[in-house]
Amino acid sequence: MRLGTLLFALVTMTAHAQQAPTKVKISFVEALAPNDTTSSVRYQGMYEETISIASTLLKKKLSGCGYELETKTAFYEATDSLKAKEHGEAAQAAGAWLIVGPRRSNHYLLLVQGAGEIPTVSLMASADAIKELGPRHLSVAPLNSQMSALAAQETKRRLGKAVRYVSVLSADCISCLDFAKSFDHAAKEIGLRKLGEISLTGDSLDADSIRKQVQELKPDFVLLPNYSRISSMVMAAFNDSSSRPFFVGGDGWGDALYGFVQNGMSIENVKGITVRGFPPFRRALSQFPLGKKIIEQNKLSDSFAPDLSILKIMEATADRLCKDRPVSKSEFAASFAKSARQISAPWGVSVFDLEKGNIKFSKSAVIR
């Protein structure tokens, strides 16, 4: 009787052990400290809400595959980029299987240094340096070389054959400089002519001086691949001028809801285009299973571009876990390296028009 009871207990314990899910730790690191002037409590709340919603919607699927997600967020000030590396080191020490890194390229590249062998994926980083990091480190956004090539082609299509341009660049923005370099290469190949370059540093600038320098060179368009605050200030200097060039931006201008281009200074007379790795929010949601669930259940009441990346990353992670069934961090890392196509630039490159102070979607192009 005692032997039978013991055997029954052993069988019960074994069955329970088999049912216990494998805990998969995912660390989310982003420059969204609430006291940061470039971020806000609202953005942080949306970020955390998206993680929570995705975790809930994926819970049943993951449970059926024997897994359970453990998510942790770490927010820091955008002005202290070295914190990204520190948080990468902390996530590695805490046993993370995956680190979802910052949207800014320079921050993400620092995080990778701290992550060691842990796979990482950025929400929006687009620097071409990312492609040198190997298959364990990638971004949901297309690379600058891909976006800038489309920007150059679209600009030529709209303005004609003999097109000349001037670049106005934030010298302290790695991704901006990277985009400009790639654009110069693509522009030269299709016959666009660069007249000069104006360098900016920091958030303060003499907009009138920049306008005069640009107008002296008489370009057909100005390449302005900077973040939205600086881009808005530069374009506003031309708003009431009789000589207004066309403006071409990278993915830093923001969209209709977020950013200082549409929601900043007066630029209703300025025209241009900006390229991004994300189409309009609802359009992008409709293109993958988890996004469709979000639409059906009306889970997200507002849109924040990184939300799309969070959803795509978490869905791809669940898919990979259920397909390969890794039982350790090292096995997951090997599995993750095979899933780059599921995550990297899933929506191609999108072109948006800037007209009458509004940023409006124009079209998307699939990246080959």
Sine and cosine of phi, psi and omega as CSV:
sin_phi,cos_phi,sin_psi,cos_psi,sin_omega,cos_omega
0.00,0.00,-0.70,0.72,0.03,-1.00
-0.91,0.42,-0.63,0.78,0.02,-1.00
-0.90,0.44,-0.67,0.74,0.03,-1.00
-0.89,0.46,-0.66,0.75,0.02,-1.00
-0.90,0.44,-0.65,0.76,0.01,-1.00
-0.90,0.43,-0.69,0.73,0.01,-1.00
-0.89,0.45,-0.67,0.75,0.03,-1.00
-0.88,0.48,-0.65,0.76,0.01,-1.00
-0.91,0.42,-0.64,0.77,0.01,-1.00
-0.91,0.41,-0.66,0.75,0.02,-1.00
-0.90,0.44,-0.67,0.74,0.01,-1.00
-0.90,0.45,-0.70,0.72,0.01,-1.00
-0.90,0.43,-0.63,0.77,0.00,-1.00
-0.91,0.41,-0.68,0.73,0.02,-1.00
-0.89,0.46,-0.65,0.76,0.01,-1.00
-0.90,0.43,-0.65,0.76,0.00,-1.00
-0.90,0.44,-0.60,0.80,-0.01,-1.00
-0.93,0.35,-0.48,0.87,-0.04,-1.00
-0.99,0.13,-0.35,0.94,-0.03,-1.00
-0.90,0.44,0.83,-0.55,-0.05,-1.00
-0.94,0.33,0.47,-0.88,0.11,-0.99
-0.98,0.20,0.82,-0.58,-0.03,-1.00
-0.99,0.16,0.81,-0.58,0.02,-1.00
-0.92,-0.39,0.93,-0.38,-0.04,-1.00
-1.00,0.03,0.81,-0.58,0.07,-1.00
-0.86,-0.50,0.83,-0.56,0.03,-1.00
-0.98,-0.21,0.77,-0.64,0.04,-1.00
-0.95,-0.31,0.84,-0.54,-0.06,-1.00
-0.84,-0.55,0.83,-0.55,-0.05,-1.00
-0.47,-0.88,0.49,-0.87,0.05,-1.00
-0.99,0.14,0.97,0.24,-0.03,-1.00
-0.70,-0.71,0.57,0.82,0.05,-1.00
-0.88,0.48,0.72,-0.69,-0.09,-1.00
-0.89,0.45,-0.35,0.94,0.01,-1.00
-1.00,-0.06,0.13,0.99,-0.01,-1.00
-0.99,0.11,0.72,-0.70,-0.05,-1.00
-0.93,0.37,-0.35,0.94,-0.02,-1.00
-1.00,-0.09,0.02,1.00,0.00,-1.00
-0.77,-0.64,-0.17,-0.99,0.00,-1.00
-0.32,-0.95,0.30,-0.95,0.06,-1.00
-0.88,0.48,-0.58,0.82,-0.01,-1.00
-0.88,0.48,-0.73,0.69,-0.01,-1.00
-0.90,0.44,-0.66,0.75,0.01,-1.00
-0.88,0.47,-0.66,0.75,0.01,-1.00
-0.90,0.44,-0.65,0.76,0.02,-1.00
-0.91,0.41,-0.64,0.77,0.02,-1.00
-0.87,0.49,-0.77,0.64,-0.03,-1.00
-0.93,0.38,-0.59,0.81,0.02,-1.00
-0.89,0.45,-0.66,0.75,-0.01,-1.00
-0.90,0.44,-0.68,0.73,0.04,-1.00
-0.86,0.50,-0.70,0.72,-0.02,-1.00
-0.90,0.44,-0.69,0.72,-0.01,-1.00
-0.90,0.43,-0.71,0.70,0.01,-1.00
-0.89,0.46,-0.67,0.74,0.01,-1.00
-0.87,0.50,-0.68,0.73,-0.01,-1.00
-0.91,0.42,-0.72,0.70,-0.05,-1.00
-0.94,0.34,-0.42,0.91,-0.02,-1.00
-0.99,-0.11,-0.13,0.99,-0.13,-0.99
-0.86,0.52,-0.74,0.67,-0.05,-1.00
-0.89,0.45,-0.71,0.70,0.01,-1.00
-0.87,0.50,-0.74,0.67,-0.04,-1.00
-0.91,0.41,-0.61,0.79,0.03,-1.00
-0.88,0.48,-0.64,0.77,0.03,-1.00
-0.91,0.42,-0.39,0.92,0.02,-1.00
-0.99,-0.12,-0.05,1.00,0.05,-1.00
1.00,-0.03,0.43,0.90,-0.04,-1.00
-0.77,-0.64,0.37,-0.93,0.10,-0.99
-0.60,-0.80,0.77,-0.64,-0.01,-1.00
-0.99,0.11,0.65,-0.76,0.16,-0.99
-0.85,-0.52,0.94,-0.33,-0.06,-1.00
-0.97,-0.25,0.58,-0.81,0.03,-1.00
-0.65,-0.76,0.69,-0.72,0.01,-1.00
-0.94,-0.34,0.56,-0.83,0.07,-1.00
-0.69,-0.72,0.88,-0.48,-0.03,-1.00
-0.93,-0.36,0.59,-0.81,0.00,-1.00
-0.58,-0.81,0.16,-0.99,-0.03,-1.00
-0.98,0.22,0.69,-0.72,0.01,-1.00
-0.89,0.47,-0.42,0.91,-0.02,-1.00
-0.98,0.21,-0.16,0.99,0.00,-1.00
-0.88,-0.47,0.96,0.26,-0.11,-0.99
-0.90,0.44,-0.44,0.90,0.00,-1.00
-0.90,0.44,-0.34,0.94,0.05,-1.00
-0.88,0.47,-0.46,0.89,0.01,-1.00
-0.88,0.48,-0.70,0.72,0.02,-1.00
-0.91,0.42,-0.67,0.74,0.00,-1.00
-0.88,0.47,-0.66,0.75,0.03,-1.00
-0.93,0.36,-0.51,0.86,0.09,-1.00
-0.90,0.44,-0.68,0.73,0.04,-1.00
-0.90,0.43,-0.66,0.75,-0.01,-1.00
-0.91,0.42,-0.65,0.76,0.01,-1.00
-0.91,0.41,-0.64,0.77,0.03,-1.00
-0.89,0.46,-0.71,0.71,-0.01,-1.00
-0.91,0.42,-0.49,0.87,-0.02,-1.00
-0.99,0.14,-0.03,1.00,0.06,-1.00
1.00,0.03,0.42,0.91,0.02,-1.00
-0.89,0.45,0.63,-0.78,0.12,-0.99
-1.00,0.06,-0.50,0.86,-0.06,-1.00
-0.55,-0.84,0.63,-0.78,0.08,-1.00
-0.89,-0.46,0.84,-0.54,0.09,-1.00
-1.00,-0.08,0.92,-0.38,-0.20,-0.98
-0.99,-0.12,0.04,-1.00,-0.09,-1.00
-0.86,0.51,0.39,-0.92,-0.01,-1.00
-0.98,0.18,-0.40,0.91,-0.01,-1.00
-0.99,0.11,0.68,-0.73,-0.10,-0.99
-0.88,0.48,-0.73,0.68,-0.05,-1.00
-0.90,0.43,-0.58,0.82,0.04,-1.00
-0.93,0.36,-0.68,0.73,-0.04,-1.00
-0.90,0.43,-0.66,0.75,0.01,-1.00
-0.88,0.47,-0.56,0.83,0.07,-1.00
-0.95,0.33,-0.65,0.76,0.02,-1.00
-0.86,0.51,-0.66,0.75,0.00,-1.00
-0.86,0.52,-0.59,0.80,0.02,-1.00
-0.88,0.48,-0.55,0.83,-0.02,-1.00
-1.00,0.03,-0.25,0.97,-0.11,-0.99
-0.98,0.18,-0.31,0.95,-0.02,-1.00
0.90,0.44,-0.82,-0.57,-0.04,-1.00
-1.00,0.00,-0.01,1.00,-0.03,-1.00
-0.97,0.26,0.75,-0.66,0.06,-1.00
-0.88,0.48,0.57,-0.82,0.03,-1.00
-0.69,-0.72,0.45,-0.89,0.08,-1.00
-0.55,-0.83,0.76,-0.65,0.01,-1.00
-1.00,0.03,0.51,-0.86,0.03,-1.00
-0.95,0.32,-0.59,0.81,-0.12,-0.99
-0.54,-0.84,-0.02,1.00,-0.07,-1.00
-0.84,0.54,0.64,-0.77,-0.10,-1.00
-0.75,-0.66,0.09,1.00,-0.01,-1.00
-0.88,0.48,0.66,-0.75,-0.01,-1.00
-0.90,0.44,-0.32,0.95,0.02,-1.00
-0.87,0.48,-0.36,0.93,-0.03,-1.00
-0.89,0.45,-0.56,0.83,-0.05,-1.00
-0.93,0.36,-0.23,0.97,0.03,-1.00
-1.00,0.01,-0.07,1.00,-0.10,-1.00
-0.99,0.12,-0.24,0.97,-0.03,-1.00
0.99,-0.11,0.14,-0.99,-0.14,-0.99
-0.94,0.33,-0.17,0.99,0.01,-1.00
-1.00,0.03,-0.07,1.00,-0.03,-1.00
-0.72,-0.69,0.87,-0.50,-0.07,-1.00
-0.43,-0.90,0.04,-1.00,0.00,-1.00
-0.78,-0.63,0.47,-0.88,0.09,-1.00
-0.96,0.28,-0.43,0.90,-0.01,-1.00
-0.99,0.14,0.48,-0.88,0.14,-0.99
-0.92,0.39,0.34,-0.94,-0.01,-1.00
-0.98,0.21,0.34,-0.94,-0.01,-1.00
-0.85,0.53,-0.60,0.80,-0.01,-1.00
-0.89,0.46,-0.56,0.83,0.01,-1.00
-0.97,0.26,-0.70,0.72,-0.01,-1.00
-0.94,0.34,-0.65,0.76,-0.04,-1.00
-0.93,0.38,-0.55,0.84,0.03,-1.00
-0.89,0.45,-0.68,0.73,0.03,-1.00
-0.93,0.37,-0.61,0.79,0.02,-1.00
-0.88,0.48,-0.67,0.74,0.01,-1.00
-0.91,0.41,-0.70,0.71,-0.01,-1.00
-0.89,0.45,-0.69,0.73,-0.03,-1.00
-0.93,0.37,-0.60,0.80,0.03,-1.00
-0.90,0.43,-0.71,0.71,0.02,-1.00
-0.90,0.45,-0.64,0.77,-0.01,-1.00
-0.88,0.47,-0.60,0.80,-0.08,-1.00
-1.00,0.10,-0.57,0.82,-0.12,-0.99
-0.99,-0.17,-0.27,0.96,0.01,-1.00
0.93,-0.37,-0.18,-0.98,-0.13,-0.99
-0.99,0.13,-0.82,0.57,-0.07,-1.00
-1.00,0.10,1.00,0.05,-0.10,-1.00
-0.88,-0.48,0.78,-0.63,-0.01,-1.00
-0.89,-0.46,0.52,-0.85,-0.06,-1.00
-0.58,-0.81,0.31,-0.95,0.09,-1.00
-0.82,-0.57,0.63,-0.77,0.05,-1.00
-0.98,-0.18,0.72,-0.70,0.12,-0.99
-0.88,-0.48,0.93,-0.36,-0.22,-0.98
-0.81,-0.59,0.61,-0.79,0.15,-0.99
-0.99,0.16,0.94,-0.35,-0.09,-1.00
-0.92,0.39,-0.34,0.94,-0.02,-1.00
-0.99,-0.15,0.25,0.97,0.02,-1.00
-0.92,-0.40,0.97,-0.25,-0.06,-1.00
-0.85,0.52,-0.73,0.69,-0.04,-1.00
-0.91,0.42,-0.59,0.81,0.01,-1.00
-0.90,0.43,-0.71,0.70,0.02,-1.00
-0.91,0.41,-0.62,0.79,0.01,-1.00
-0.90,0.44,-0.70,0.72,0.04,-1.00
-0.88,0.48,-0.71,0.70,-0.03,-1.00
-0.88,0.48,-0.66,0.75,0.01,-1.00
-0.89,0.45,-0.70,0.71,0.02,-1.00
-0.91,0.41,-0.62,0.78,0.01,-1.00
-0.90,0.44,-0.70,0.71,0.01,-1.00
-0.83,0.56,-0.67,0.74,-0.01,-1.00
-0.91,0.42,-0.73,0.68,-0.01,-1.00
-0.92,0.40,-0.62,0.79,-0.02,-1.00
-0.90,0.43,-0.67,0.74,-0.02,-1.00
-0.89,0.46,-0.61,0.79,-0.04,-1.00
-0.92,0.39,-0.42,0.91,-0.03,-1.00
-0.93,-0.36,0.24,0.97,0.15,-0.99
1.00,0.00,0.25,0.97,0.09,-1.00
-0.99,0.11,0.59,-0.80,-0.11,-0.99
-0.92,-0.40,0.81,-0.59,0.02,-1.00
-1.00,0.00,0.78,-0.63,-0.03,-1.00
-0.99,-0.11,-0.42,0.91,-0.04,-1.00
0.14,-0.99,-0.02,-1.00,-0.06,-1.00
-0.59,-0.81,0.69,-0.72,0.03,-1.00
-0.89,-0.46,0.80,-0.61,-0.09,-1.00
-0.98,-0.21,0.66,-0.76,0.03,-1.00
-0.84,-0.54,0.45,-0.89,0.06,-1.00
-0.68,-0.74,0.75,-0.66,0.04,-1.00
0.98,0.21,-0.14,-0.99,-0.06,-1.00
-1.00,-0.07,-0.13,0.99,0.02,-1.00
-0.97,-0.24,0.67,-0.74,-0.02,-1.00
-0.46,-0.89,0.36,-0.93,0.07,-1.00
-1.00,-0.09,1.00,0.00,-0.10,-0.99
-0.88,0.48,-0.61,0.79,-0.01,-1.00
-0.91,0.42,-0.63,0.78,0.04,-1.00
-0.90,0.44,-0.66,0.75,0.02,-1.00
-0.90,0.44,-0.69,0.73,0.01,-1.00
-0.86,0.51,-0.71,0.71,-0.01,-1.00
-0.90,0.43,-0.66,0.75,0.02,-1.00
-0.90,0.45,-0.66,0.75,0.01,-1.00
-0.92,0.40,-0.73,0.69,-0.06,-1.00
-0.91,0.42,-0.50,0.87,0.05,-1.00
-0.91,0.42,-0.51,0.86,-0.02,-1.00
-1.00,0.08,-0.28,0.96,0.06,-1.00
0.80,0.60,0.83,0.56,0.03,-1.00
-0.99,0.17,0.34,-0.94,0.12,-0.99
-0.98,0.17,-0.51,0.86,0.06,-1.00
-0.51,-0.86,0.32,-0.95,0.03,-1.00
-0.90,-0.43,0.81,-0.58,0.10,-0.99
-0.99,0.14,0.85,-0.52,-0.11,-0.99
-0.70,-0.71,0.94,0.35,-0.10,-1.00
-1.00,0.01,0.68,0.73,-0.08,-1.00
-0.98,-0.19,0.08,-1.00,0.07,-1.00
-0.92,0.40,0.27,-0.96,-0.21,-0.98
-0.89,0.45,-0.59,0.81,-0.05,-1.00
-0.89,0.45,-0.76,0.65,0.00,-1.00
-0.91,0.41,-0.69,0.73,-0.01,-1.00
-0.87,0.50,-0.66,0.75,0.01,-1.00
-0.89,0.46,-0.67,0.74,-0.02,-1.00
-0.90,0.43,-0.66,0.75,0.00,-1.00
-0.92,0.40,-0.75,0.67,-0.04,-1.00
-0.91,0.41,-0.56,0.83,0.00,-1.00
-0.89,0.46,-0.48,0.88,0.01,-1.00
-0.92,0.40,-0.35,0.94,-0.01,-1.00
-0.98,-0.19,-0.09,1.00,-0.17,-0.99
-0.85,0.53,-0.66,0.75,-0.04,-1.00
-0.97,-0.22,0.21,0.98,0.00,-1.00
-1.00,0.06,0.53,-0.85,0.04,-1.00
-0.98,0.21,-0.23,0.97,0.00,-1.00
-0.89,-0.46,1.00,-0.08,-0.06,-1.00
-0.89,-0.45,0.89,-0.46,0.07,-1.00
-0.98,0.22,0.25,-0.97,0.14,-0.99
-0.97,0.25,0.55,-0.84,0.00,-1.00
-0.89,-0.45,0.62,-0.78,-0.01,-1.00
-0.80,-0.59,0.84,-0.55,-0.04,-1.00
-0.88,-0.47,0.29,-0.96,0.13,-0.99
-1.00,0.00,-0.60,-0.80,-0.08,-1.00
-1.00,-0.09,0.29,0.96,-0.05,-1.00
-0.99,-0.12,-0.04,1.00,-0.06,-1.00
-0.97,0.25,-0.27,0.96,-0.07,-1.00
1.00,0.09,-0.26,-0.96,-0.01,-1.00
-0.71,-0.71,-0.34,-0.94,-0.07,-1.00
-0.92,0.40,-0.40,0.91,-0.05,-1.00
-0.98,-0.20,-0.58,0.81,-0.13,-0.99
-0.80,-0.60,0.60,-0.80,0.00,-1.00
0.92,-0.38,0.29,-0.96,-0.11,-0.99
-1.00,-0.08,-0.06,1.00,0.00,-1.00
-0.95,0.31,-0.87,0.50,0.03,-1.00
-0.97,0.24,-0.49,0.87,-0.12,-0.99
-0.94,-0.35,0.37,0.93,-0.03,-1.00
-0.89,-0.45,-0.86,-0.51,-0.08,-1.00
-0.97,0.23,0.19,-0.98,-0.04,-1.00
-0.95,0.30,0.89,-0.46,0.02,-1.00
-0.67,-0.74,0.51,0.86,-0.11,-0.99
-0.91,0.42,-0.31,0.95,-0.01,-1.00
-0.99,-0.12,-0.05,1.00,-0.06,-1.00
-1.00,-0.03,0.62,-0.78,0.05,-1.00
-0.84,-0.54,0.46,-0.89,0.02,-1.00
0.05,-1.00,-0.12,-0.99,0.09,-1.00
-0.69,-0.73,0.44,-0.90,0.12,-0.99
-0.71,-0.71,0.58,-0.82,0.02,-1.00
-0.94,-0.35,0.59,-0.81,-0.05,-1.00
-0.61,-0.79,0.32,-0.95,0.04,-1.00
-1.00,0.02,0.11,0.99,-0.07,-1.00
-0.71,-0.70,0.79,-0.61,0.13,-0.99
-0.97,0.25,-0.02,-1.00,0.06,-1.00
-0.80,0.60,0.54,-0.84,-0.18,-0.98
-0.78,0.63,-0.82,0.57,-0.06,-1.00
-0.92,0.40,-0.58,0.81,0.03,-1.00
-0.88,0.47,-0.68,0.74,0.01,-1.00
-0.93,0.37,-0.65,0.76,0.01,-1.00
-0.85,0.53,-0.59,0.80,-0.08,-1.00
-0.95,0.32,-0.07,1.00,-0.12,-0.99
-0.97,-0.25,0.11,0.99,0.09,-1.00
-0.50,-0.87,0.46,-0.89,-0.16,-0.99
-0.81,0.59,-0.74,0.67,-0.02,-1.00
-0.91,0.42,-0.60,0.80,0.05,-1.00
-0.89,0.46,-0.62,0.78,0.02,-1.00
-0.91,0.42,-0.60,0.80,0.05,-1.00
-0.90,0.43,-0.63,0.77,0.02,-1.00
-0.87,0.49,-0.68,0.73,0.01,-1.00
-0.91,0.42,-0.74,0.67,-0.05,-1.00
-0.86,0.51,-0.65,0.76,-0.07,-1.00
-0.99,-0.11,0.01,1.00,0.03,-1.00
0.78,0.63,0.75,0.66,-0.12,-0.99
-0.97,0.23,-0.58,0.82,-0.04,-1.00
-0.96,-0.28,0.89,-0.47,-0.05,-1.00
-0.99,0.11,-0.31,0.95,-0.02,-1.00
-0.69,-0.73,0.28,-0.96,-0.04,-1.00
-0.87,-0.49,0.64,-0.76,0.00,-1.00
-0.61,-0.79,0.87,-0.49,-0.18,-0.98
-0.71,0.70,-0.70,0.71,0.02,-1.00
-0.87,0.49,-0.36,0.93,0.04,-1.00
-0.83,0.56,-0.68,0.74,-0.01,-1.00
-0.86,0.51,-0.69,0.73,-0.01,-1.00
-0.91,0.42,-0.68,0.73,0.01,-1.00
-0.85,0.52,-0.74,0.67,-0.01,-1.00
-0.88,0.47,-0.70,0.71,-0.03,-1.00
-0.91,0.42,-0.67,0.74,0.00,-1.00
-0.90,0.44,-0.72,0.70,-0.05,-1.00
-0.93,0.36,-0.61,0.79,0.08,-1.00
-0.90,0.44,-0.72,0.69,-0.01,-1.00
-0.90,0.44,-0.59,0.81,0.03,-1.00
-0.91,0.42,-0.70,0.71,0.03,-1.00
-0.88,0.47,-0.69,0.73,0.02,-1.00
-0.87,0.50,-0.69,0.72,-0.04,-1.00
-0.93,0.37,-0.65,0.76,0.03,-1.00
-0.87,0.49,-0.72,0.70,-0.05,-1.00
-0.95,0.32,-0.44,0.90,0.00,-1.00
-0.99,0.15,-0.74,0.67,-0.11,-0.99
-0.99,-0.13,-0.29,0.96,0.02,-1.00
0.77,0.63,0.79,0.61,0.05,-1.00
-0.92,0.40,0.55,-0.83,-0.02,-1.00
-0.92,-0.38,0.04,1.00,-0.01,-1.00
-0.51,-0.86,0.23,-0.97,0.04,-1.00
-0.86,0.50,-0.66,0.75,-0.05,-1.00
-0.92,0.39,-0.63,0.78,0.04,-1.00
-0.92,0.38,-0.62,0.79,0.03,-1.00
-0.91,0.42,-0.64,0.77,0.00,-1.00
-0.86,0.51,-0.66,0.75,0.03,-1.00
-0.92,0.39,-0.63,0.78,0.03,-1.00
-0.92,0.40,-0.69,0.73,-0.02,-1.00
-0.85,0.52,-0.63,0.78,-0.04,-1.00
-0.87,0.50,-0.37,0.93,0.00,-1.00
-1.00,0.01,-0.13,0.99,-0.15,-0.99
-0.97,-0.24,0.23,0.97,-0.09,-1.00
-0.82,0.58,-0.63,0.77,-0.06,-1.00
-0.92,0.40,-0.41,0.91,0.03,-1.00
-0.95,0.31,-0.45,0.89,-0.14,-0.99
-0.94,-0.35,-0.64,0.77,-0.15,-0.99
-0.95,0.31,0.86,-0.51,0.08,-1.00
0.70,0.71,0.82,0.57,-0.07,-1.00
-0.93,0.37,-0.31,0.95,-0.05,-1.00
-0.95,-0.32,0.15,0.99,-0.01,-1.00
0.93,0.36,-0.52,-0.85,0.01,-1.00
-0.88,-0.47,0.71,-0.70,0.00,-1.00
-0.92,-0.39,0.58,-0.81,0.05,-1.00
-0.96,-0.29,0.74,-0.68,0.05,-1.00
-0.85,-0.53,0.62,-0.78,0.05,-1.00
-1.00,-0.03,0.61,-0.79,0.17,-0.98
-0.94,-0.34,0.91,-0.41,-0.03,-1.00
-0.46,-0.89,0.72,-0.69,-0.02,-1.00
0.83,0.56,0.58,0.82,0.05,-1.00
0.98,0.18,0.08,1.00,-0.05,-1.00
-0.90,-0.44,0.58,-0.82,0.08,-1.00
-0.98,-0.20,0.89,-0.46,-0.07,-1.00
-0.80,-0.60,0.65,-0.76,0.00,-1.00
-0.89,0.45,0.69,-0.72,0.04,-1.00
-0.93,-0.36,-0.83,0.56,-0.04,-1.00
-0.22,-0.98,0.22,-0.98,0.09,-1.00
-0.84,-0.55,0.50,-0.87,0.04,-1.00
-0.79,-0.62,0.74,-0.68,0.01,-1.00
-0.97,0.25,0.68,-0.73,0.01,-1.00
-1.00,0.02,0.79,-0.61,0.01,-1.00
-1.00,-0.06,0.00,0.00,0.00,0.00
